Amino acid sequence: MTGPAAALRFQAFVFNWPGEKQRASALEAHLSPHVPVVVVNSDDARRGEFPHWVHVGADAYFTRQWDEALRRFSGDVLFHVQADAWIDDVPGLLRDAEAAFARGAGVYAPDVDYTAHTYDRARLVEVAPGLHEVPNTDCTCWIVHGDVLRATPRVDPAANRLGWGIDYLVASTAHRLGRTVVRDYRRQASHPRGTGYDPRRARDELRALLRTLPRPIARDVDRLRRLRDDLHVR
């Protein structure tokens, strides 16, 4: 396989759900020449067609899939991408991610053309040309250092099915470890508009999650959310 030549071992996980906009098989083929790939699938209709995928059942959503990815993760860096997203230059993305980790990043992500996290770049800290520190990036397509993952509190899929808050927990953990969270505006992932879940339920699950966190972590997550809102461009 081609890919980053240095010491970091990347592992990719693609999360797939039912729906016409999902293209997990194409994404798997696109990524696999450059990085080991596991597809975590909740579309039961694809079981027979792709028996080598990890099938978690139609009731599973992001948190259950995230748990499965963490259980199978054995590398140094986890590269996660949703099955309805796309990144063109995979070797370039991995190369730039590795350079960011060498600079002290804990989370690296490309820009995403449809995301809830859009920032005023003029107000962001630029750590390298096009590479900026952000309060939280988009988990549509992101790469997380294993040290951060191992220190991030786990989320109960039974209490938080849709996964809102996991990205903030990861970002908060990176900061607590002295690592940065960065977005690379030189790289862009495409992502169609719309969602297949109820955002109101996701917000309710996020509020419930915050109530269960230790107070220092909950306060830090709340700080990042407020900073995100302050820097957000609508």
ABEGO torsion letter per residue (X at the ends): XBEBABABBBBBBBBBBBEAABBAAAAAAAAAAABBBBBBBABAAAAAABAABBBAEAABBAAAAAAAAAAABABABBBBBBAABBBABAAAAAAAAAAAAAAGBABBBBBBABBABBBBAAABBBABBGBBBBABBBAABBBBBAAAAAABBBBBAAABAAGBGAAAAAAAAAAAAGBBBBBBAABBBBBBBEBABBAAAAAAAAAAAAAABBAAAAAAAAAAAAAAAAABBX
